[in-house]
Each structure stands twice: as C-alpha cells, then as structure tokens.
Amino acid sequence: MLAYTGLRWSELVGLRVKHIDFERRRIRVSENAAEVHGGTTKSNKPRFVPIPAFILDELEAHTAGAKNDALVFPGRDGEHMRRPRTRAGSKSWFKTALIGAGLERMTIHDLRHTAASLAIQSGAHVKTVQRMLGHASAAMTLDIYADLFDTDLDSVAEALHNAAQSSVERRGRDT
C-alpha cells in the first residue's frame, strides 16, 4: 500500500477505517502515529490520497466488519505498529519480505519514493503528485523528484513535433 499511495509510515499506522472513502477511492490523511509523539499530519492539514482499485478491494475485504474508529493495520497488541528495523544485522518482517520478494535492501520511506515514481511514470501532473505526497509546494516535489521528469523532455519534443506536422499539413490543405 505504501508503494502505491505515498503515505508516510506514521500515516499508515495511524490510518483508521473512517479515513477510507470507498466510494471516492480516497484516504483522508488527518492523523499519524509517530513513535516519538503522535498527533496530526506533518503539515497539520488533512489531505486526500487516491487509492488504486486493486488496493481498495483488498482494504474493503480487510476492514469488513471493523468499527469505524478501528486501526486498519494494528500491531499484534492491537495498538499502533512500530516501524520495522532495516539496519544490517537486525531482523524484521520488512527485511524478510524484501528478501522473499528478491528485492534489494531499502527502507520503508523508500516506498514513498516508489509511489512518487509510479505516479510520475503514469503521467500524473506535478501538482497532483505534490497533493498526494502532502508536500508544501510543487517546487519541493520537483526538487526531490526532478530526475523522474526527464522522460517528459522527450514527450514535449514529440508533442511539439506532432503539433508542427499538423500545422504544416493543415496549411497544405488550405492552399
């Protein structure tokens, strides 16, 4: 879910059933469960994050029958999950999952970058990615993910070429 929504770990573990809008396919991110001190989101403003349908289907099944205020992903004790350890020598479910999937070592936060990359590669506008990630400005999003927009240069060149070709063809028909 983190790789497709861009939620921060603390936002994911603070997610409650009432924060999921199944009709609009959105998560309302309005609180977090930071280990140091819980509370509101990083910007103190709620944001809405889109959820791909295949994840929404899983969430619907996962939360069926749960109370509105229930945590979506509680820890074993029913409370907020703790951040998994990813340092060398440590054992965690996350490291085990990475090894099982044949993926390189990464952190939970790297999945947020994966979500941004996937959104950008899918053609999302920078303002949309900014809103999804909860960045204060599009400039901040561009500063962090500028290298992911490199293929946009090719798209711009191709679009300009096609526009010029269409213009030449129209002029040829008009004469």
Buried (B, 14 or more C-beta within 10 A) or exposed (E): BBBBBBBBBBBBBBBBBBBBEEEEBBBBBBBBBBEEEEEEBBEEEEBBBBBBEEBBEEBEEBBEEBEEEEBBBEEEEEEBBEBBEBEEEEEBEBBEEBEEEEEEEBBBEBBBBBBBBBBBEEEBEBEBBBBBBBBEEBEEBBEBBEEBBEEEEEEEEEEEEEEEEEEEEEEEEEE
